[in-house]
């Protein structure tokens, strides 16, 4: 485990070095972009899914 070493008030602090938090986009390599305004499903489309 990598350590972070800092000096503070004549003392030395050893802390575990933390990696930056990763997003799910980093795992899949996807770039999410909006293509326009979101469109809601019509009641007819919803019924066709559940009905």
C-alpha positions in Angstrom: 0.0 0.0 0.0 1.5 3.4 -1.0 2.0 5.9 1.7 1.7 9.7 1.8 4.4 11.4 3.9 3.8 14.9 5.2 5.5 17.2 7.7 3.2 19.1 10.1 4.3 21.1 13.1 7.7 19.3 13.4 6.0 15.9 13.1 5.9 13.5 10.3 2.5 12.1 9.2 2.2 8.8 7.4 -1.1 8.1 5.8 -2.3 5.6 3.3 -2.4 7.2 -0.2 -5.8 7.1 -1.6 -6.6 6.7 -5.3 -9.1 9.1 -6.9 -12.6 7.8 -7.0 -13.4 6.1 -10.3 -16.6 6.5 -12.2 -18.4 3.8 -14.0 -17.6 5.6 -17.3 -13.9 5.0 -16.6 -14.5 1.2 -16.5 -16.4 1.1 -19.8 -14.7 3.9 -21.6 -17.9 5.6 -22.5 -18.5 9.3 -23.0 -22.1 10.2 -22.1 -23.4 13.2 -24.0 -26.9 14.6 -24.2 -28.3 14.6 -27.7 -31.2 17.0 -26.9 -34.2 17.3 -24.7 -35.4 14.1 -22.9 -38.6 12.7 -24.3 -41.2 11.1 -22.1 -42.9 7.9 -23.1 -46.5 8.3 -24.2 -49.2 6.4 -22.3 -49.6 4.1 -25.3 -45.9 3.2 -25.3 -46.1 2.5 -21.5 -49.1 0.3 -21.9 -47.3 -1.7 -24.7 -44.4 -2.4 -22.3 -46.5 -3.5 -19.4 -49.6 -4.8 -21.1 
